[in-house]
């Protein structure tokens, strides 16, 4: 276990310093420093209410922090809202996945990024191109999908998660943020999603992962950050820690 | 998801799945009947009425049927866009009345029929825009807002007209109502154009996808940056626009602007949408379905009339068919 490092290094894709957020009288987190290195999987762990989700939401522009600085790709104070974060290259895989059940896999993958052909003043969808590229996006991450013309409603939880991650990664994102990506999945589906996260890293996409599952975090993460009661209390390399140590850090028993 | 090695075989399986299932399997699948309820119903009605009263199948009667269906088809398209966002437009028939009266008043004031038509459509579109703006900005349920505008717009129509019908003796509208091109009258061509334009808008534009996304899961659509409020306002404005077109066809058909709402137009527009397989919970829609649903309801009334069934039985028959259709929809996957 090493001390919390307070200076964002040059290889950080996303970092923050002295970040605080309050909701009325309730303190979500105080004076948090954090960084995610380029091309690594960075995990944020902590007990319920430790402030993980709120921290992530501040980092991707959903909430505006009360104090502190955020740096993305070397730029300070990068975004005022999630749309700007998305345009800058941060994709979030929401806990609810943000899929539209009645639309097809291809339509979901290209939602609000549709490919259009211009015919005079009109812009018509290029459905063929979107289906082709959807297949390419899925096979690049080795996601097995019977048909991209299938409605998302009929897919399993793991397949839905895969599509949501694929959409996030497929847009050329520099950083993919995932909040509890395997919380609702079975054993096999969890393994599939973990394999998917590894493939993202192989393709040099940086990942921030919020998780409750310490074993998973140790399997996947290069760097692990631990929050407790609204503070960032420790950071460790994933390969150098044990489950016991993580439990101790999260509960404060160390 | 699978290991890369399995990929080739899975792609072949994908290609097989994308081909059509066999006809027998299709006919046994209840969701097929649910998806095509309006077509099956229309074919069924045509066969039954064709046998019971051969006049039903005469060219003259079929042309009259299409002519009578044109207004309802246009209104059903407007209603479809709203229902696709999980809303409902109860002010549709009231907007038709307001459009007709504005048309009549502007024409009677001597500003010319074209300006009258433009202002009528502009007024009904404005009613639609107001509906959408109140629902999204005011965060009021669609049902309440459109019920309010239903009453308000009806009142406005009565005030403007003084409760008196306005004769519209325009040759342009007369020609629109009675002229024909090829096998169909002009109103039928108006309805066909509306179906085509709406179909393209729904299936081949970004707006269409965003409309279905907004109706399906508003929160998800919003988190992906779709401006769901704008989409909803657009849907209600389209509904209002369709009411304006319907007002032109109505005034052309009866030759005057009547200050009374045709409530059966409103109810039948919702019925046609349901028959057409559009989900009232939003997110799932087609244009052809409701258009055929509107044809089916018109065919029902036409056939019953030819069979000399009292007009009092017609609402009963429409009601039975709509409830039946809703029951079949439960099998929709």
Interface residues (C-beta under 8 A of the other chain):
Chain A: X82 X83 X86 X94 X96 X97 X98 X99 X100 X101 X102 X103 X107 X111 X112 X114 X116 X122 X123 X124 X125 X127 X135 X139 X142 X143 X144 X145 X146 X147 X148 X149 X150 X154 X158 X159 X162 X192 X193 X195 X196
Chain B: X1 X2 X3 X4 X6 X7 X10 X11 X13 X14 X17 X18 X200 X203 X204 X205 X206 X208 X209 X210 X212 X213 X216 X217 X219 X220 X221 X223 X224 X225 X226 X279 X283 X284 X333
